[in-house]
Amino acid sequence: MANPAASTPSSYEILGTRIQKIINGPTAQRSRTALLIRLEHESPDDWETLLEEIAENDNVTIAHRDDGAVQIFWTVPKED
């Protein structure tokens, strides 16, 4: 029998999925920028972990805004 807890996504996984949808959306992909806002029910620790992981990527810039939101920008390197 399957373990129900094993199939329940963590709060971090839920946050990651939400942010991934924003970043992969057509508008964000065209403009190569996305505005990310932590929702009230989301863990501040999960949020910080996610931003740290995003910042580790090459060609990504993160700008923290005064209103608490985060704007990310990225470039797509040219292939040789």
TIPATOR-781982 format. One line per 3 residues: number of its first residue (from 1); their letters; for each residue z, x, y of N, C-alpha, C, CB. Coordinates in nm, 4 decimals. Last residue first. Glycine has a CB too. Layout:
NUM> A> Z,X,Y,Z,X,Y,Z,X,Y,Z,X,Y; ... $
This chain:
80> DEK> -2.9414,2.7118,2.8787,-3.0326,2.8264,2.8923,-3.1648,2.8013,2.8242,-2.9695,2.9516,2.8352; -2.8384,2.4178,3.0482,-2.8607,2.4893,2.9230,-2.9622,2.5996,2.9459,-2.9086,2.3932,2.8117; -2.6039,2.3860,3.3086,-2.7435,2.3888,3.2659,-2.7538,2.4673,3.1372,-2.8347,2.4501,3.3749 $
77> PVT> -2.3006,2.1959,3.2857,-2.3730,2.3231,3.2953,-2.5153,2.3118,3.2444,-2.3002,2.4309,3.2180; -2.2043,1.9422,3.4794,-2.2643,1.9635,3.3478,-2.3441,2.0923,3.3586,-2.3552,1.8410,3.3024; -1.8900,1.8978,3.6345,-2.0297,1.9391,3.6404,-2.0776,1.9585,3.4966,-2.0479,2.0706,3.7258 $
74> WFI> -1.6574,1.6544,3.7555,-1.7055,1.7515,3.6584,-1.8517,1.7821,3.6831,-1.6850,1.7005,3.5158; -1.3506,1.5352,3.8835,-1.4908,1.5663,3.9076,-1.5341,1.6638,3.7994,-1.5137,1.6258,4.0517; -1.1001,1.2885,3.9232,-1.1547,1.4025,3.8501,-1.3039,1.4124,3.8775,-1.1275,1.3896,3.6980 $
71> QVA> -0.8244,1.1898,4.1030,-0.9704,1.1889,4.1021,-1.0145,1.3105,4.0225,-1.0306,1.1903,4.2484; -0.5432,0.9982,4.0500,-0.6033,1.1289,4.0279,-0.7546,1.1105,4.0239,-0.5502,1.1949,3.8958; -0.2843,0.8356,4.2431,-0.4024,0.8360,4.1566,-0.4546,0.9790,4.1442,-0.5133,0.7412,4.2124 $
68> GDD> -0.0936,0.8596,4.4355,-0.0529,0.8764,4.2964,-0.1682,0.8770,4.1980,0.0418,0.7688,4.2591; -0.1761,0.8592,4.6943,-0.1337,0.7301,4.6402,-0.0932,0.7375,4.4928,-0.2449,0.6290,4.6568; -0.2664,1.1164,4.7419,-0.1379,1.0762,4.7983,-0.0861,0.9458,4.7399,-0.1495,1.0632,4.9475 $
65> RHA> -0.4154,1.2573,4.4425,-0.4212,1.1833,4.5683,-0.2813,1.1424,4.6135,-0.5106,1.0592,4.5536; -0.5224,1.5499,4.2972,-0.4126,1.4534,4.3026,-0.4142,1.3887,4.4404,-0.2740,1.5217,4.2734; -0.8111,1.6327,4.1386,-0.7540,1.6197,4.2722,-0.6472,1.5102,4.2687,-0.8647,1.5872,4.3782 $
62> ITV> -0.9549,1.8563,3.9156,-0.8633,1.7432,3.9296,-0.8044,1.7460,4.0696,-0.7506,1.7475,3.8215; -1.2607,1.9490,3.7746,-1.1688,1.9641,3.8870,-1.0841,1.8376,3.8962,-1.2459,1.9905,4.0211; -1.4267,2.1180,3.5159,-1.3567,1.9957,3.5571,-1.2601,2.0308,3.6702,-1.2800,1.9303,3.4360 $
59> NDN> -1.5379,2.3408,3.3938,-1.6229,2.2605,3.4833,-1.5603,2.1282,3.5246,-1.7546,2.2332,3.4170; -1.3479,2.3345,3.0897,-1.4298,2.4059,3.1875,-1.5083,2.3047,3.2697,-1.5256,2.5067,3.1178; -1.0323,2.1788,3.0403,-1.1775,2.1787,3.0203,-1.2473,2.2574,3.1305,-1.2313,2.0348,3.0160 $
56> EAI> -0.7715,2.1602,3.1162,-0.8089,2.2736,3.0318,-0.9603,2.2844,3.0119,-0.7405,2.2621,2.8968; -0.7427,1.9153,3.2417,-0.7552,2.0344,3.3258,-0.7976,2.1577,3.2463,-0.6238,2.0620,3.3960; -0.6982,1.7468,3.0246,-0.8235,1.7344,3.0995,-0.8477,1.8620,3.1800,-0.8202,1.6101,3.1934 $
53> EEL> -0.4401,1.8315,2.9560,-0.5503,1.8494,2.8611,-0.6865,1.8387,2.9302,-0.5406,1.7456,2.7486; -0.3006,1.7525,3.1832,-0.3031,1.8938,3.1453,-0.4188,1.9216,3.0501,-0.1698,1.9349,3.0804; -0.3350,1.4754,3.1669,-0.3940,1.5487,3.2796,-0.4015,1.6986,3.2502,-0.3125,1.5244,3.4078 $
50> LTE> -0.1857,1.4233,2.9311,-0.3290,1.3944,2.9367,-0.3971,1.4723,3.0492,-0.3520,1.2442,2.9555; 0.0709,1.4965,3.0167,0.0082,1.5652,2.9036,-0.1425,1.5458,2.9066,0.0657,1.5142,2.7703; 0.1125,1.3077,3.2191,0.1084,1.4503,3.2515,0.0414,1.5305,3.1416,0.2489,1.5033,3.2756 $
47> WDD> 0.1089,1.0703,3.0611,0.0157,1.0880,3.1717,-0.0002,1.2366,3.2049,0.0637,1.0100,3.2958; 0.3270,1.1046,2.8937,0.1928,1.0931,2.8353,0.0873,1.1233,2.9411,0.1705,0.9517,2.7756; 0.5260,1.1007,3.0928,0.5070,1.2204,3.0101,0.3685,1.2203,2.9454,0.6162,1.2287,2.9014 $
44> PSE> 0.5080,0.8400,3.1943,0.4763,0.9535,3.2827,0.4535,1.0831,3.2034,0.5898,0.9742,3.3846; 0.3618,0.5856,2.9969,0.4620,0.6911,3.0052,0.4190,0.8021,3.1017,0.4884,0.7495,2.8665; 0.2673,0.2731,3.1365,0.2316,0.3974,3.0681,0.3341,0.5070,3.0972,0.0911,0.4435,3.1106 $
41> HEL> 0.3179,0.0516,3.2886,0.3785,0.0562,3.1557,0.3500,0.1864,3.0801,0.3294,-0.0603,3.0743; 0.1659,0.0971,3.5244,0.3125,0.0903,3.5276,0.3774,0.1090,3.3916,0.3555,-0.0410,3.5845; -0.1025,0.3317,3.4801,-0.0506,0.1953,3.4858,0.1010,0.1981,3.4708,-0.1149,0.1068,3.3758 $
38> RIL> -0.2457,0.5802,3.6719,-0.1493,0.5519,3.5654,-0.0960,0.4112,3.5853,-0.0329,0.6561,3.5645; -0.5845,0.6075,3.7344,-0.4583,0.5542,3.7855,-0.3678,0.5251,3.6668,-0.4811,0.4255,3.8720; -0.8626,0.7959,3.8241,-0.7684,0.7612,3.7182,-0.6360,0.7198,3.7796,-0.7484,0.8792,3.6207 $
35> LAT> -1.1934,0.7915,3.9009,-1.0618,0.7715,3.9595,-0.9699,0.7214,3.8490,-1.0667,0.6711,4.0801; -1.4450,1.0306,3.8384,-1.3724,0.9114,3.7957,-1.2360,0.9090,3.8640,-1.3568,0.9079,3.6408; -1.7768,1.1666,3.8402,-1.6427,1.1568,3.8962,-1.5777,1.0289,3.8457,-1.6463,1.1597,4.0514 $
32> RSR> -2.0520,1.1617,3.8045,-1.9720,1.2740,3.7536,-1.8360,1.2824,3.8214,-2.0469,1.4052,3.7730; -2.2163,0.9511,3.8535,-2.1611,1.0200,3.9702,-2.0810,1.1450,3.9342,-2.0737,0.9254,4.0479; -2.2852,0.8740,3.5907,-2.3893,0.8970,3.6923,-2.3359,0.9827,3.8068,-2.4419,0.7628,3.7471 $
29> QAT> -2.0345,0.8451,3.4714,-2.1286,0.9433,3.4184,-2.2396,0.9747,3.5188,-2.1891,0.8927,3.2878; -1.9228,0.6360,3.6187,-1.8602,0.7685,3.6211,-1.9575,0.8752,3.5731,-1.7334,0.7701,3.5344; -2.1026,0.4306,3.5440,-2.0859,0.4684,3.6846,-2.0269,0.6085,3.6960,-1.9961,0.3669,3.7575 $
26> PGN> -2.0754,0.4122,3.2579,-2.2024,0.4503,3.3219,-2.1878,0.4956,3.4667,-2.2976,0.3349,3.3167; -1.7798,0.5691,3.1169,-1.8506,0.4546,3.1741,-1.9749,0.4994,3.2495,-1.7585,0.3756,3.2672; -1.6264,0.7784,3.0363,-1.7555,0.7604,2.9695,-1.8353,0.6423,3.0222,-1.7341,0.7432,2.8226 $
23> IIK> -1.3964,0.7457,3.1891,-1.4774,0.8657,3.2074,-1.6168,0.8482,3.1475,-1.4080,0.9865,3.1446; -1.3014,0.5009,3.0839,-1.3319,0.5143,3.2270,-1.4282,0.6308,3.2485,-1.2018,0.5354,3.3098; -1.2610,0.5639,2.8155,-1.3559,0.4574,2.8510,-1.3970,0.4671,2.9980,-1.2944,0.3189,2.8226 $
20> QIR> -1.0606,0.7583,2.8422,-1.1911,0.7961,2.7869,-1.2973,0.6924,2.8214,-1.1819,0.8130,2.6345; -0.8484,0.6017,2.9264,-0.9057,0.6988,3.0190,-1.0444,0.7426,2.9721,-0.8132,0.8208,3.0332; -0.8011,0.4524,2.6902,-0.8297,0.3850,2.8178,-0.8997,0.4802,2.9152,-0.6991,0.3310,2.8811 $
17> TGL> -0.7453,0.6553,2.5061,-0.8599,0.5664,2.4842,-0.8999,0.4967,2.6141,-0.8271,0.4618,2.3757; -0.5100,0.7619,2.6159,-0.6290,0.8437,2.6018,-0.7544,0.7604,2.5844,-0.6135,0.9369,2.4857; -0.3347,0.5423,2.5869,-0.3678,0.5939,2.7198,-0.4979,0.6736,2.7138,-0.2527,0.6822,2.7747 $
14> IEY> -0.3282,0.5334,2.3071,-0.3746,0.4165,2.3828,-0.4165,0.4586,2.5233,-0.2640,0.3078,2.3898; -0.2169,0.7832,2.2506,-0.3511,0.7504,2.2016,-0.4099,0.6318,2.2772,-0.3472,0.7200,2.0513; 0.0357,0.7508,2.3678,-0.0549,0.8539,2.4175,-0.1990,0.8252,2.3745,-0.0110,0.9925,2.3673 $
11> SSP> 0.1479,0.5560,2.2107,0.1251,0.5247,2.3522,0.0284,0.6263,2.4133,0.2592,0.5237,2.4306; -0.0290,0.5549,1.8933,0.0822,0.5926,1.9811,0.0483,0.5536,2.1247,0.1122,0.7454,1.9711; -0.1519,0.2897,1.6824,-0.1740,0.4031,1.7727,-0.0514,0.4288,1.8612,-0.2978,0.3779,1.8604 $
8> TSA> -0.0765,0.2231,1.3548,-0.0440,0.1823,1.4905,-0.0625,0.3014,1.5840,0.1009,0.1269,1.4989; -0.1055,0.3216,1.1029,-0.2253,0.2673,1.1660,-0.2008,0.2210,1.3099,-0.2783,0.1520,1.0840; 0.1474,0.3979,1.0269,0.0434,0.5005,1.0332,-0.0814,0.4497,1.1048,0.0072,0.5476,0.8927 $
5> APN> 0.2884,0.1645,1.0083,0.3183,0.2530,1.1208,0.2097,0.3591,1.1371,0.4551,0.3200,1.1016; 0.2006,0.0539,0.7651,0.1584,-0.0075,0.8920,0.1833,0.0831,1.0119,0.2308,-0.1394,0.9126; 0.0699,0.2254,0.4982,0.1856,0.2271,0.5874,0.1431,0.1686,0.7220,0.2425,0.3725,0.6044 $
2> AM> -0.0773,0.0530,0.2240,-0.0888,0.1318,0.3464,0.0376,0.1180,0.4310,-0.2123,0.0883,0.4273; 0.0000,0.0843,-0.1188,0.0000,0.0000,0.0000,0.0000,0.0887,0.1249,0.1227,-0.0958,-0.0001 $
